[in-house]
C-alpha cells in the first residue's frame, strides 16, 4: 500500500511589513506636506525676463477688474485686514493680473506704503 503524505503548502509571505511601510509613508507625507487654500481669483501674471523666487508668504491678489483679495477679505476691507494682520516679517507678495492698469497698481502700492508695508514683491512669470 502506497500512502502519500499530504503535500505541504509553501509558506505564504506576510504582507504586514508592507502595510507598515505604506502607513509610515502616508504619515510622513501627511506631516510634511502643506495644504494651501485655493487662490481666491484666477490671475495671469505678467511676463518678465528676469525674476527670482519670492521671499514673502502673505499674498495679496489684484484681479483684472482692480478688485483686491487678501485671505477672506475682498474689496475695501482688504486694507483693514492687512492692518490687522501684522506679521513678524512685513513682506507682501502682490499677485496682479497682467491686464491691470499700472495706475491701479500704483494706487495699491501707495495704500500699502501708507499702512507701513516696507517691502512688496510682484509675482511675474518667466518667458
TORPA-4810 file (N, C-alpha, C, O; in nm, 3 decimals):
<nodes>
NODE_1_0.083_-0.116_0.000_0.000_0.000_0.000_0.089_0.124_0.000_0.181_0.140_0.080_X
NODE_2_0.057_0.207_-0.092_0.138_0.327_-0.107_0.060_0.448_-0.057_-0.031_0.497_-0.124_X
NODE_3_0.096_0.494_0.060_0.026_0.609_0.119_0.114_0.732_0.098_0.229_0.740_0.141_X
NODE_4_0.052_0.828_0.030_0.126_0.952_0.007_0.102_1.047_0.122_-0.009_1.063_0.172_X
NODE_5_0.208_1.108_0.162_0.191_1.208_0.267_0.134_1.335_0.204_0.166_1.369_0.090_X
NODE_6_0.051_1.403_0.278_-0.008_1.525_0.219_0.101_1.627_0.188_0.195_1.648_0.265_X
NODE_7_0.085_1.689_0.075_0.185_1.787_0.035_0.169_1.914_0.117_0.058_1.962_0.140_X
NODE_8_0.279_1.963_0.160_0.277_2.086_0.239_0.275_2.206_0.145_0.349_2.212_0.046_X
NODE_9_0.190_2.298_0.179_0.185_2.421_0.100_0.306_2.507_0.136_0.351_2.509_0.250_X
NODE_10_0.358_2.577_0.038_0.469_2.666_0.072_0.418_2.779_0.162_0.307_2.830_0.146_X
NODE_11_0.500_2.815_0.255_0.460_2.920_0.349_0.441_3.052_0.274_0.527_3.096_0.197_X
NODE_12_0.326_3.114_0.298_0.298_3.242_0.233_0.369_3.353_0.308_0.379_3.352_0.430_X
NODE_13_0.417_3.449_0.230_0.484_3.562_0.292_0.380_3.656_0.351_0.272_3.676_0.294_X
NODE_14_0.414_3.711_0.461_0.322_3.802_0.528_0.329_3.940_0.462_0.437_3.988_0.427_X
NODE_15_0.215_4.003_0.447_0.213_4.138_0.389_0.210_4.246_0.497_0.202_4.365_0.466_X
NODE_16_0.217_4.206_0.621_0.214_4.302_0.731_0.330_4.402_0.723_0.306_4.521_0.743_X
NODE_17_0.453_4.361_0.695_0.560_4.461_0.685_0.535_4.563_0.573_0.567_4.681_0.589_X
NODE_18_0.479_4.517_0.462_0.449_4.610_0.353_0.341_4.710_0.395_0.350_4.828_0.362_X
NODE_19_0.241_4.664_0.466_0.136_4.754_0.515_0.195_4.854_0.612_0.156_4.971_0.611_X
NODE_20_0.287_4.811_0.697_0.352_4.903_0.790_0.429_5.012_0.716_0.424_5.129_0.754_X
NODE_21_0.500_4.974_0.611_0.576_5.072_0.533_0.481_5.172_0.466_0.508_5.292_0.464_X
NODE_22_0.372_5.123_0.411_0.275_5.211_0.346_0.217_5.310_0.447_0.205_5.428_0.415_X
NODE_23_0.182_5.267_0.564_0.129_5.358_0.666_0.234_5.458_0.712_0.202_5.574_0.735_X
NODE_24_0.358_5.415_0.726_0.464_5.508_0.763_0.484_5.615_0.656_0.503_5.732_0.688_X
NODE_25_0.481_5.575_0.528_0.492_5.673_0.420_0.374_5.769_0.419_0.391_5.889_0.397_X
NODE_26_0.256_5.717_0.443_0.137_5.803_0.448_0.149_5.905_0.560_0.120_6.023_0.539_X
NODE_27_0.190_5.861_0.675_0.207_5.953_0.789_0.316_6.056_0.757_0.300_6.174_0.789_X
NODE_28_0.425_6.012_0.696_0.533_6.104_0.660_0.485_6.213_0.566_0.512_6.331_0.588_X
NODE_29_0.412_6.175_0.461_0.367_6.274_0.364_0.260_6.365_0.422_0.253_6.483_0.387_X
NODE_30_0.177_6.314_0.510_0.077_6.400_0.574_0.142_6.501_0.668_0.096_6.615_0.678_X
NODE_31_0.248_6.461_0.736_0.314_6.551_0.830_0.400_6.655_0.760_0.415_6.766_0.811_X
NODE_32_0.457_6.623_0.645_0.549_6.715_0.580_0.484_6.801_0.473_0.545_6.899_0.428_X
NODE_33_0.364_6.770_0.430_0.301_6.848_0.325_0.229_6.970_0.382_0.189_6.972_0.498_X
NODE_34_0.215_7.070_0.298_0.141_7.189_0.335_0.020_7.197_0.243_0.033_7.198_0.121_X
NODE_35_-0.095_7.202_0.302_-0.218_7.212_0.225_-0.257_7.358_0.219_-0.294_7.418_0.320_X
NODE_36_-0.247_7.416_0.100_-0.274_7.558_0.082_-0.415_7.576_0.028_-0.460_7.498_-0.056_X
NODE_37_-0.485_7.678_0.075_-0.618_7.704_0.020_-0.605_7.752_-0.125_-0.502_7.806_-0.164_X
NODE_38_-0.709_7.733_-0.205_-0.701_7.778_-0.344_-0.698_7.930_-0.352_-0.746_8.000_-0.262_X
NODE_39_-0.641_7.981_-0.462_-0.637_8.125_-0.482_-0.779_8.178_-0.497_-0.863_8.112_-0.558_X
NODE_40_-0.808_8.298_-0.443_-0.945_8.350_-0.449_-0.988_8.391_-0.589_-1.108_8.398_-0.617_X
NODE_41_-0.892_8.419_-0.677_-0.925_8.462_-0.813_-0.816_8.413_-0.907_-0.699_8.405_-0.869_X
NODE_42_-0.853_8.380_-1.031_-0.753_8.338_-1.130_-0.681_8.461_-1.182_-0.743_8.557_-1.229_X
NODE_43_-0.548_8.458_-1.173_-0.466_8.571_-1.214_-0.361_8.521_-1.312_-0.294_8.420_-1.286_X
NODE_44_-0.347_8.593_-1.425_-0.242_8.564_-1.520_-0.131_8.665_-1.495_-0.148_8.784_-1.521_X
NODE_45_-0.018_8.618_-1.447_0.092_8.707_-1.410_0.156_8.766_-1.535_0.161_8.701_-1.639_X
NODE_46_0.206_8.889_-1.525_0.278_8.947_-1.639_0.410_8.874_-1.663_0.465_8.812_-1.573_X
NODE_47_0.459_8.883_-1.787_0.583_8.815_-1.823_0.703_8.903_-1.790_0.696_9.025_-1.796_X
NODE_48_0.814_8.837_-1.755_0.938_8.907_-1.727_1.054_8.818_-1.768_1.046_8.696_-1.760_X
NODE_49_1.161_8.881_-1.812_1.280_8.806_-1.850_1.357_8.766_-1.725_1.409_8.655_-1.716_X
NODE_50_1.365_8.856_-1.629_1.437_8.826_-1.506_1.339_8.813_-1.391_1.229_8.867_-1.396_X
NODE_51_1.379_8.742_-1.292_1.294_8.723_-1.174_1.357_8.619_-1.084_1.443_8.542_-1.127_X
NODE_52_1.314_8.616_-0.963_1.366_8.520_-0.867_1.253_8.459_-0.787_1.136_8.486_-0.811_X
NODE_53_1.291_8.378_-0.692_1.193_8.317_-0.604_1.144_8.420_-0.503_1.224_8.494_-0.446_X
NODE_54_1.012_8.426_-0.481_0.961_8.522_-0.383_0.998_8.482_-0.241_1.008_8.363_-0.208_X
NODE_55_1.019_8.582_-0.156_1.055_8.558_-0.017_0.937_8.579_0.076_0.938_8.531_0.190_X
NODE_56_0.835_8.649_0.030_0.720_8.680_0.114_0.624_8.561_0.120_0.621_8.478_0.029_X
NODE_57_0.547_8.555_0.227_0.447_8.449_0.242_0.306_8.503_0.232_0.218_8.435_0.178_X
NODE_58_0.282_8.624_0.281_0.148_8.683_0.276_0.119_8.723_0.131_0.201_8.790_0.068_X
NODE_59_0.002_8.683_0.079_-0.030_8.708_-0.061_-0.150_8.800_-0.074_-0.254_8.779_-0.012_X
NODE_60_-0.132_8.901_-0.156_-0.238_8.996_-0.191_-0.266_8.977_-0.340_-0.173_8.980_-0.421_X
NODE_61_-0.393_8.959_-0.377_-0.430_8.937_-0.516_-0.500_9.061_-0.571_-0.578_9.125_-0.501_X
NODE_62_-0.470_9.094_-0.696_-0.532_9.206_-0.765_-0.584_9.153_-0.898_-0.506_9.117_-0.986_X
NODE_63_-0.718_9.147_-0.912_-0.778_9.087_-1.031_-0.780_9.186_-1.146_-0.742_9.302_-1.130_X
NODE_64_-0.824_9.140_-1.261_-0.827_9.223_-1.382_-0.913_9.346_-1.364_-0.881_9.452_-1.417_X
NODE_65_-1.022_9.333_-1.290_-1.112_9.448_-1.270_-1.065_9.541_-1.158_-1.136_9.637_-1.125_X
NODE_66_-0.949_9.515_-1.099_-0.893_9.604_-0.996_-0.937_9.572_-0.854_-0.912_9.650_-0.763_X
NODE_67_-1.003_9.459_-0.833_-1.051_9.420_-0.701_-0.939_9.352_-0.623_-0.866_9.269_-0.677_X
NODE_68_-0.925_9.389_-0.496_-0.822_9.333_-0.409_-0.878_9.214_-0.331_-0.995_9.213_-0.293_X
NODE_69_-0.792_9.114_-0.308_-0.826_8.996_-0.230_-0.711_8.966_-0.136_-0.595_8.962_-0.177_X
NODE_70_-0.743_8.943_-0.008_-0.643_8.903_0.090_-0.711_8.811_0.190_-0.793_8.855_0.270_X
NODE_71_-0.676_8.683_0.185_-0.740_8.586_0.273_-0.889_8.580_0.244_-0.930_8.550_0.132_X
NODE_72_-0.969_8.608_0.345_-1.114_8.608_0.329_-1.169_8.746_0.292_-1.285_8.758_0.255_X
NODE_73_-1.085_8.848_0.301_-1.129_8.985_0.276_-1.122_9.018_0.127_-1.032_8.973_0.056_X
NODE_74_-1.220_9.098_0.082_-1.222_9.145_-0.056_-1.257_9.293_-0.058_-1.319_9.346_0.034_X
NODE_75_-1.216_9.358_-0.165_-1.253_9.498_-0.184_-1.189_9.592_-0.083_-1.068_9.586_-0.057_X
NODE_76_-1.273_9.680_-0.026_-1.224_9.782_0.066_-1.179_9.724_0.201_-1.098_9.786_0.269_X
NODE_77_-1.231_9.610_0.239_-1.195_9.552_0.368_-1.055_9.490_0.368_-1.007_9.448_0.473_X
NODE_78_-0.990_9.484_0.253_-0.857_9.425_0.244_-0.755_9.507_0.323_-0.670_9.452_0.392_X
NODE_79_-0.764_9.640_0.312_-0.667_9.724_0.382_-0.681_9.710_0.533_-0.580_9.710_0.604_X
NODE_80_-0.804_9.698_0.584_-0.823_9.675_0.728_-0.769_9.538_0.768_-0.711_9.522_0.875_X
NODE_81_-0.789_9.439_0.682_-0.738_9.304_0.711_-0.585_9.304_0.712_-0.524_9.237_0.796_X
NODE_82_-0.523_9.377_0.621_-0.377_9.387_0.619_-0.325_9.459_0.742_-0.220_9.425_0.796_X
NODE_83_-0.399_9.560_0.785_-0.358_9.636_0.904_-0.366_9.546_1.028_-0.280_9.554_1.116_X
NODE_84_-0.468_9.462_1.035_-0.485_9.372_1.149_-0.388_9.255_1.144_-0.355_9.198_1.248_X
NODE_85_-0.341_9.220_1.025_-0.254_9.104_1.007_-0.109_9.149_1.013_-0.041_9.156_0.910_X
NODE_86_-0.061_9.179_1.132_0.079_9.219_1.149_0.163_9.094_1.167_0.144_9.018_1.262_X
NODE_87_0.252_9.072_1.077_0.341_8.958_1.083_0.479_9.005_1.126_0.509_9.124_1.121_X
NODE_88_0.561_8.910_1.168_0.697_8.945_1.206_0.775_8.997_1.086_0.847_9.096_1.096_X
NODE_89_0.760_8.930_0.973_0.821_8.982_0.852_0.714_9.064_0.782_0.601_9.017_0.764_X
NODE_90_0.748_9.182_0.743_0.647_9.270_0.682_0.663_9.272_0.531_0.657_9.379_0.469_X
NODE_91_0.684_9.157_0.473_0.692_9.146_0.328_0.556_9.100_0.277_0.484_9.025_0.343_X
NODE_92_0.523_9.147_0.158_0.394_9.114_0.100_0.416_9.073_-0.045_0.497_9.135_-0.116_X
NODE_93_0.347_8.972_-0.089_0.358_8.923_-0.225_0.233_8.968_-0.301_0.122_8.926_-0.269_X
NODE_94_0.251_9.054_-0.401_0.140_9.108_-0.479_0.129_9.028_-0.608_0.221_9.028_-0.690_X
NODE_95_0.016_8.961_-0.624_-0.013_8.885_-0.745_-0.117_8.962_-0.824_-0.236_8.952_-0.798_X
NODE_96_-0.068_9.039_-0.922_-0.157_9.123_-1.003_-0.172_9.062_-1.141_-0.078_9.006_-1.196_X
NODE_97_-0.291_9.073_-1.196_-0.317_9.024_-1.331_-0.247_9.114_-1.431_-0.230_9.234_-1.407_X
NODE_98_-0.205_9.056_-1.544_-0.133_9.136_-1.642_-0.223_9.238_-1.712_-0.172_9.327_-1.779_X
NODE_99_-0.353_9.226_-1.696_-0.446_9.321_-1.757_-0.476_9.441_-1.669_-0.549_9.531_-1.712_X
NODE_100_-0.423_9.445_-1.549_-0.447_9.558_-1.457_-0.363_9.677_-1.503_-0.246_9.662_-1.538_X
NODE_101_-0.424_9.793_-1.502_-0.353_9.914_-1.542_-0.246_9.949_-1.439_-0.262_9.923_-1.320_X
NODE_102_-0.139_10.009_-1.487_-0.028_10.047_-1.399_-0.073_10.151_-1.296_-0.021_10.155_-1.185_X
NODE_103_-0.170_10.234_-1.332_-0.221_10.336_-1.239_-0.287_10.269_-1.117_-0.271_10.316_-1.005_X
NODE_104_-0.360_10.161_-1.139_-0.425_10.090_-1.028_-0.321_10.024_-0.939_-0.334_10.025_-0.817_X
NODE_105_-0.216_9.967_-0.999_-0.109_9.907_-0.919_-0.039_10.014_-0.836_-0.004_9.990_-0.720_X
NODE_106_-0.018_10.132_-0.894_0.044_10.242_-0.820_-0.043_10.285_-0.703_0.009_10.315_-0.595_X
NODE_107_-0.176_10.288_-0.721_-0.267_10.322_-0.611_-0.255_10.220_-0.498_-0.251_10.256_-0.381_X
NODE_108_-0.250_10.093_-0.534_-0.239_9.987_-0.433_-0.106_9.999_-0.359_-0.102_9.985_-0.237_X
NODE_109_0.001_10.025_-0.431_0.132_10.039_-0.368_0.137_10.159_-0.273_0.198_10.151_-0.166_X
NODE_110_0.072_10.270_-0.311_0.066_10.386_-0.220_-0.014_10.354_-0.095_0.023_10.394_0.015_X
NODE_111_-0.124_10.281_-0.111_-0.205_10.243_0.005_-0.127_10.148_0.097_-0.139_10.158_0.220_X
NODE_112_-0.048_10.058_0.040_0.032_9.967_0.121_0.144_10.042_0.193_0.175_10.011_0.308_X
NODE_113_0.202_10.140_0.127_0.306_10.221_0.191_0.247_10.301_0.306_0.312_10.319_0.409_X
NODE_114_0.124_10.350_0.290_0.057_10.423_0.398_0.028_10.333_0.517_0.025_10.380_0.630_X
NODE_115_0.007_10.203_0.492_-0.014_10.108_0.601_0.116_10.070_0.671_0.114_10.014_0.780_X
NODE_116_0.228_10.102_0.609_0.357_10.070_0.669_0.419_9.942_0.620_0.507_9.886_0.685_X
NODE_117_0.375_9.893_0.505_0.435_9.773_0.446_0.559_9.817_0.371_0.548_9.885_0.268_X
NODE_118_0.678_9.782_0.419_0.800_9.835_0.359_0.846_9.763_0.231_0.919_9.821_0.151_X
NODE_119_0.802_9.637_0.212_0.854_9.560_0.101_0.742_9.484_0.033_0.673_9.403_0.096_X
NODE_120_0.723_9.509_-0.097_0.620_9.440_-0.176_0.689_9.375_-0.295_0.764_9.439_-0.368_X
NODE_121_0.662_9.246_-0.314_0.718_9.173_-0.428_0.606_9.145_-0.528_0.498_9.101_-0.489_X
NODE_122_0.632_9.170_-0.655_0.535_9.147_-0.761_0.561_9.011_-0.824_0.675_8.981_-0.861_X
NODE_123_0.458_8.931_-0.837_0.470_8.798_-0.898_0.470_8.813_-1.049_0.381_8.877_-1.106_X
NODE_124_0.570_8.753_-1.114_0.579_8.754_-1.260_0.603_8.611_-1.307_0.648_8.526_-1.231_X
NODE_125_0.573_8.587_-1.434_0.604_8.457_-1.494_0.718_8.477_-1.591_0.724_8.578_-1.661_X
NODE_126_0.807_8.381_-1.596_0.922_8.392_-1.686_0.887_8.336_-1.822_0.816_8.235_-1.833_X
NODE_127_0.936_8.401_-1.925_0.905_8.359_-2.062_0.984_8.237_-2.101_0.971_8.188_-2.213_X
</nodes>
